Amino acid sequence: MHDHRPIRFCPLCGAPIQHAMRFGRLRPICPDCNWVHVEDPKVAVAVLVQQDEQVLLIQRANPPQQGLWALPAGFLDAREDPAQAAQRECAEETGLQVRILHLSAILTGRETPHSADLVLVYAGKVIGGCLQAGDDAQQAGFFSLAALPPLAFRSTRQALGLEEGESSFSANGS
């Protein structure tokens, strides 16, 4: 699913973009400086925190899926360590500091035009902080799997083991 504005000018030299076959696909290219646009995948990180047979979730304050619940998550910045990004996102959205235990799953498939192609799900353990919603979360809380609020994303359902993932890697780390 692609929902992006077309590239009209070369970001390096400003020349009008043309399209040509490069690397097996029709891609935007610059006829002046030979720059080729290769769209990078969007990567998100999420933290799965389980405590007292409950899972930590946040209620989304913004679209997409505003008002529904998901794992604490967000986009990975360029050159950012994914595990540290997961810790950062959890702290920003829940007020809780977590220690990353292991990579739990790699989930694929863009769910909305502006969501991630890959979601790296890390298992985490609370080591500090105070539970309070922040950043783009309206609320944050722990829920039992038997009494979950309405969930926002397939990736959250997959990470919780509620839905099979066609292209997911699951790791049982220690």
C-alpha positions, 0 to 999 in steps of 0.5 A: 500500500503506497500513499506518498507524494511523487518526487518531482525534483532531485533533492541533490541538484534540483533538476526535474525528476524522470522515471527509468528502470533501475535495480529491477523497478521503475524508479524516480531518477535525476537525469543530471546527477544520476541520483536514484530514489530508493524508498526505504521501509518504515520501521517501528519498535514496540514493547510488550510488557507483561506484569502480574498476568497483564499487558501494558497498553496505551490508548492512542491520542491521534490517528490512525486508530485514535481512541483504540489501544496498542502496545507502546510503540513508535518509529525508529529514527535513522541511526537509532538503536532499535532496543533503545528506541523501544525503551524511549517510546515506552517512557514517552508514552507510559512514563515507565522505564523498561529494560529490554529482555529480548526481541520477541517478534518481527512483524511485517505488513503496512496496515495504514498508508502512514504506518510501518512496514516492519514492527520490531517487538521487544519484550520488556520489564518495568524497572522504574518510573510512574505509570502516566500517559504521555506523548501521543497516548491518552491513557496507559494501563495494564490489562488482562488478556481476558479483558482487553480494550478495543485494539488498534492494530493487527500487529498488537493482536499478533504480538499478544498471540491473538492473531497469527502473523503470515510473515512474522518471526517469533523468538523465545529469548531469555 
